[in-house]
Amino acid sequence: MKEVPLRVPRLVAFDVDGTLLSSDHDILDSTREAIDRVRSVGATVMIASGRPVAGLRFQVARLGLATDGLVLAGCNGAVIEDATTGEVLNSWPVPAHVSARVYRGLRELPVSTIVPVGDQVFIEDPEGHMVHLEARANGTREVVVEDLFAAAPTPPKILVSAPYEVLVQHREAIDALGGDEAETCFSSTYYYEVNAAGVSKGAALAAFCAARGIPLERTVAFGDNENDITMVRTAGVGVAMGNAIDALKEVADVVTASNDDHGIAQVLLGMTVPA
């Protein structure tokens, strides 16, 4: 494992659920203090999540986070937005020919399909597994449609929901639908994510830093789940929360305490020397 640098990084990236948020869906006071500390010396803060950008905006407002110098990377990095201006900096949607194939194939599997686009969430089956959670958790509007492709031909992502054991059983079949034109990963025990090929939190971090002239070695990223692996690998210092899955801990440079035990603060509050 790398030694944590003793100066403030140029950018700090956070996953949301299981990382930035504690188990009661709030931010610890110590985490707020740590974020304020790094922002006070000019570090950019990126929130990188499987949640859509509209949901990240909702969480930022709910938690009372300042938007100055804040970047939102939603849908696993498929959309990058400046939180202050609302400007979309990058977008990598699922191509129409890929989404058509994935939608069609998922109908043949015992899973539910959820598609967030903008401030809406499209579903075909209102009785599907966990289909109402996405809109409720992100302050977005749920819309029941007859044909997902007609409603969302080029979505930022396609979300597949089922109990964990069902997703594991059918993971290879889901992967085959996208083939080499899609990226897939778990974001929770009941969500499996499908993005366009090349899309990941790590790719979003790298693209944003390249555009802003931020060296990757001057970045820190925190995560806990499978969709955080690329980001933790890409960052100069990749941090796995104590509650993270083992696969993430194995690739992280640092394993800190859990999201309930001040894990973010333990790393960031030691970075007190400005660049």
N, C-alpha and C positions, 0 to 999 in steps of 0.2 A: 504494500500500500504506500501511496505517496504521503509525504509529510505535508500537512495543510499549510499553504503559504501564509505569512504573517502580515500581508498587506491586502487592502481591499481589492477585489477583482473589478474588472470593467463591466461585467455583466453577471447577474445571478438569475438562474432559471429555476422555477418551482413547478412541480406537478401540484395538483390541487388535492384531490381526495386521497387520504392516507398520508399526505405529505404536508402541504400548507395548512390543511384543515385538521383539527384534532378529531377524535372519535365522535364528539358532540357537534361536529360541523361548524366549529368556530375557530378563530385564530388565537393561540395562546398569547398572553401579554409579552412573553419573552420573544416570540416570533415577530410580533409587531416591532418590538424594540430593535431586534436584529435587522429587520428590513429598513427601519428608519435610519439605523446607523450606516448601512452601506449606501443608502440613497443620499445621505447627507454629504458624502464625499464624491458624489457624481456617478455612482454605478447605476446602470440600467437594470431594471427588474423585468424579467420575462415570466409570464404565467403560461405554462405549456401543458395542455390538458387534452384528454379525449373529448371533453365537453366542447360544444360549439362556441364560437366567439360570442354569440348572443348570450349564452349561458355564463361565459366568463365576465361579460359586462354586468350581468345580473349579480354575480357573486361579488364583484368589486364594489358595486353599490351597496349590497347587503352588508358587507363587512366594513364599509367605510374606508376603503383604501384610496389613497391619492392616485390620480391617474398621470400626474406629471412624470415623464420618463418611464412610463409603463408600457410594455408591449404584450399583446395577447396572441398566443399561438394556439388556435383551436383545432378541434378535430384531428388531434395527433400531429399538428403542424401543417395541415392542409391549407389553413388560412392564417396569415399573420397580419395583425391590425395594430395601428398606433392607437392606444387607449385614449389619448388626449384629443386627437383630431378625428378619429374614426376612419382614417385613411387605410385602405387595404394595401399592404405593402407587397404581399405575394399571395398567390392562390394556385393550388394544384388539385383540381377536381378529378373525380373518377370519370374517365371518358365514357361517352354514351354507349359505345359498343360493349364496353366491359360491364357497365351497370346493367344493361339489358340482360346479359348472360347471367350475372349474379342474381338479379331479382328472380329470373325465371327458375334458376336452379334452387334457390332457397325455398321456393314454394313447395318443392318436393321433399324437403327435410322437416323434421319436427322442431322447428325453430320459429321465432318471430323476427320480423324485419322492421327496423325503425330507421327513419331517414331524416336527420335534421338539416334544414336549409334556411339560412337567415334566421328569422325569429319564429319559424314554423317547424313542426315535427310531423312528418307524414307517416301514417301507418295504414295497413290494409285490414288488419284483424284487431278490432278493439278488445277482443278477449285474449289476445296473445300474452305471452310471458313478459311481465315487467314493462309492457308497452307504454303505460301511462307515467312511468317514473321520469323519463327523459324530459318531457315538457315541464312536469312539476318541479324537478330539481333545477331547471335552468330558466324558469320564468318565461318560457316560450309557449306558443299556441299549438295545440294538437289538432291535426286535421286528418280525418278518416277519408281515404280515397279508394277508388276501385282499382287503380293501376298506378303503382309507384313509379314506373318508368315515365308515364305521361306527366306525372306531377314533378318528378325530379330526375331528369335524364342524365344530368352531370352533377351529382351531389358531392359535397366535400368528403363525405364518408358514408358507408352503409354499416349500420349497427345491427348485429345479430344477437338475439337474446334467447336464452334457454337456461335451465339448470346446468351447473358446471359439468356434471357427468355427461349430459347430453352434448354439450359443446365439445368436450374432449372426444367423445365417441365419433362425432361428425366433423372434427376439425380438418382432417385431410380432404374430405369431400368439399367443404367450404373453400379451402385453399385451392382446390382444383378448379373451382368455378372462375376464379380470377386468374389462375395460372401465373405466368411471369409478368402479367400486366397489373398486378395488385400486390399490396403489402397487407399482411394480416397479423393480428396480435390480440392477446387478452388485455383488457383494461380493468376487469374485475372478474369475480367468479361467475357472473351471469351475463357479461358483455364480451363479445368477440367483434373486433373492429376490422373493417375492410376499407383500405385507402388505395389511391392510385399508386402504381409502382414508383418507388423512390421516395415516397412521402413517409416521414417519421419525425418525431420530435428532435432527433439528432440532426436530421437534414435541415429542419427549420432553424435550429440554433446556428448551424454552420452558415446557412444562407444569410441570415440576418447579420451575423458578425462580419461576414465578408463584405456585405453592402455598407456597413458602418465602420469598417476598418478596425474592428475589435479583434485582437489576437485570441484564438481559441484557448491558448494557455492561460489567458487572464479571465477565464470564465469558470463558474462553479454551477453545478446542476444537482438538484435534489429530486429523488423519486422513490417509488415503492413497488411498482408493478411492472409487468412485462413490457408495456408500451413505453416505459421510461428507459429501457436498456440502451437504446441508441443514443439518447441524450446524455446519459451518465457516461457512456463510453466516449462521446464526442467532446465533452467539456474538459477543460484543463484539470479540474478536480471534480470527479463524479462521486456523489454522496448517496449512499443507500440509507434510508431510514431504518431504524431498528426493527420496525414492523414489516420491512420489505420482504418480498419473496426471495428465496435462496438464490435463484438465477441472477437476480439483480445484485445481491450482495457479492456474488462471485466475480462480477466484472467491475464493481465499484472501487475507487481509490480509497474511500473512507466509508466505514459503517458507523453511523452515529446512533444516538438514542431514538426512541420511537417518536411518532407525531404527538403523543400525549406526554412525553417526558423531555420536552425542550430540545429535541434533536437538532432542529435548525439553528437555534441560538447557540448551542454548544460549538457549532462549527463557525458561524458567522461572527459571533461576538469576539472571537480571537483574531479576526482580520481587521485590525484597527488602524493600521498605518496607511495613509493615503498614498496613491501612486505618485 
